[in-house]
Amino acid sequence: MPRPRRCRSVRFFPSFTQFTPRGVKVQEFIILTVDELEAVRLKDLKDLGQEEAAKKMGISQPTFNRILKSARKKIADSLVSGKSIRIEGGEYKMVLPRGAGRGRGRAGGFGAGPSGECVCPNCGYRAPHQRGVPCYAQKCPKCGAMMTRG
């Protein structure tokens, strides 16, 4: 019996969850998991080495390499084939960036506002904040927009 997967530490959640090439009728989606997006962000955007990026995500370097390889293959398939990318799922936990919440109040986008609620900027819907989940990682159940701090 294989051992259970470890949750990957993620410090970034996009403000969008779907990318569709212009002029393409959406017929097929490629699912890019949140942990795959984080691996690409750390390695390709932040230019971190695999060891350092793996350490930030709380996983081994070989596991990081497998996640990164999978993400790059999905992104290449999307670019070459004109498929849409949907960002969802994965084995991850949101982690505050270093220094967040220490002497600066709550860090931009993480956690809830003073009322302890997440608010939809479009329709004003309020939802109780879920500990450990940034407000902007939640969708409004009424209009589907990304929530913000209250």
C-alpha positions as CSV (number, residue, x, y, z in Angstrom):
1,M,0.0,0.0,0.0
2,P,1.5,3.4,-1.0
3,R,2.0,6.0,1.6
4,P,-0.3,9.0,1.5
5,R,0.8,12.1,-0.4
6,R,2.1,15.1,1.5
7,C,0.3,18.4,1.0
8,R,2.4,20.8,-1.0
9,S,2.9,24.3,0.5
10,V,1.6,27.0,-1.9
11,R,2.2,30.7,-1.4
12,F,0.3,32.0,-4.4
13,F,-3.2,31.6,-5.8
14,P,-4.1,33.3,-9.0
15,S,-6.9,35.8,-9.3
16,F,-8.2,33.9,-12.3
17,T,-8.8,30.2,-12.6
18,Q,-9.1,29.8,-16.4
19,F,-7.0,30.8,-19.4
20,T,-8.5,30.6,-22.9
21,P,-6.7,31.6,-26.1
22,R,-8.4,34.4,-28.0
23,G,-10.5,33.2,-30.9
24,V,-10.7,29.6,-29.8
25,K,-14.1,28.0,-29.0
26,V,-13.7,26.2,-25.7
27,Q,-14.0,22.5,-26.4
28,E,-11.4,20.9,-24.3
29,F,-9.8,22.0,-21.0
30,I,-6.4,21.1,-19.6
31,I,-6.5,20.9,-15.8
32,L,-3.4,22.5,-14.2
33,T,-3.4,21.9,-10.5
34,V,-2.6,24.7,-8.0
35,D,0.6,22.9,-6.9
36,E,1.7,22.5,-10.6
37,L,1.2,26.2,-11.0
38,E,3.2,26.9,-7.9
39,A,6.1,24.7,-9.2
40,V,6.2,26.7,-12.5
41,R,6.0,30.0,-10.7
42,L,8.9,29.1,-8.4
43,K,11.2,27.6,-11.0
44,D,10.4,29.6,-14.2
45,L,9.2,32.9,-12.9
46,K,11.2,33.3,-9.6
47,D,14.3,31.5,-11.1
48,L,14.8,29.3,-8.1
49,G,16.8,26.1,-8.2
50,Q,14.9,22.8,-7.9
51,E,16.2,22.1,-4.4
52,E,15.3,25.5,-3.1
53,A,11.8,25.5,-4.8
54,A,11.2,21.9,-3.5
55,K,12.1,23.1,0.0
56,K,9.6,26.0,-0.2
57,M,6.9,23.6,-1.2
58,G,7.8,21.1,1.5
59,I,8.5,18.2,-0.9
60,S,11.5,16.3,-2.2
61,Q,13.4,17.4,-5.2
62,P,12.4,14.4,-7.3
63,T,8.7,15.0,-6.5
64,F,9.2,18.7,-7.4
65,N,10.8,17.6,-10.7
66,R,7.8,15.3,-11.5
67,I,5.3,18.1,-10.7
68,L,7.2,20.6,-12.8
69,K,7.5,18.2,-15.8
70,S,3.8,17.5,-15.7
71,A,2.9,21.2,-15.5
72,R,5.2,22.1,-18.4
73,K,3.8,19.3,-20.6
74,K,0.3,20.6,-19.9
75,I,1.2,24.2,-20.7
76,A,3.0,23.1,-23.9
77,D,0.0,21.1,-25.0
78,S,-2.3,24.0,-24.4
79,L,-0.1,26.4,-26.4
80,V,0.4,24.1,-29.3
81,S,-3.1,22.7,-29.5
82,G,-5.0,25.9,-28.6
83,K,-6.7,24.3,-25.5
84,S,-7.9,26.2,-22.5
85,I,-6.2,25.8,-19.1
86,R,-8.3,25.5,-16.0
87,I,-6.5,25.9,-12.6
88,E,-8.0,23.8,-9.9
89,G,-7.4,21.0,-7.5
90,G,-4.2,19.4,-6.3
91,E,-2.7,18.3,-3.0
92,Y,-1.8,21.6,-1.4
93,K,-2.2,23.9,1.6
94,M,-2.0,27.7,1.5
95,V,0.9,29.1,3.5
96,L,1.5,32.8,4.4
97,P,4.5,34.4,2.8
98,R,7.4,35.0,5.2
99,G,6.9,38.0,7.4
100,A,3.2,38.2,6.7
101,G,1.1,39.1,9.6
102,R,4.1,40.3,11.7
103,G,3.9,44.0,12.4
104,R,2.1,44.8,9.2
105,G,-1.4,43.7,10.0
106,R,-2.8,41.1,7.7
107,A,-0.8,40.6,4.5
108,G,-2.3,41.7,1.3
109,G,-5.0,39.3,0.2
110,F,-4.4,36.7,2.9
111,G,-6.9,36.2,5.7
112,A,-10.0,38.1,6.4
113,G,-10.5,41.7,7.2
114,P,-11.4,43.1,10.6
115,S,-14.9,41.7,10.4
116,G,-13.6,38.2,9.8
117,E,-15.5,38.0,6.5
118,C,-14.7,37.6,2.9
119,V,-16.7,40.0,0.6
120,C,-17.6,39.8,-3.1
121,P,-16.6,43.0,-4.9
122,N,-19.3,42.6,-7.5
123,C,-22.5,41.8,-5.6
124,G,-21.5,42.5,-1.9
125,Y,-22.1,38.9,-0.8
126,R,-20.4,38.2,2.6
127,A,-19.1,34.9,3.7
128,P,-17.4,33.9,7.0
129,H,-13.6,33.6,6.5
130,Q,-12.2,30.0,6.4
131,R,-9.0,29.8,8.4
132,G,-6.0,29.0,6.3
133,V,-7.7,29.9,3.0
134,P,-7.1,33.3,1.5
135,C,-10.3,35.3,0.7
136,Y,-9.2,35.7,-2.9
137,A,-9.1,31.9,-3.3
138,Q,-12.8,31.6,-2.8
139,K,-15.5,32.2,-5.4
140,C,-18.7,34.0,-4.7
141,P,-21.6,31.5,-4.7
142,K,-23.9,34.1,-6.2
143,C,-22.0,35.6,-9.1
144,G,-18.8,33.5,-9.4
145,A,-16.3,36.4,-8.8
146,M,-13.3,36.0,-6.6
147,M,-13.8,37.2,-3.0
148,T,-11.8,39.9,-1.3
149,R,-11.1,40.8,2.3
150,G,-13.9,42.3,4.3
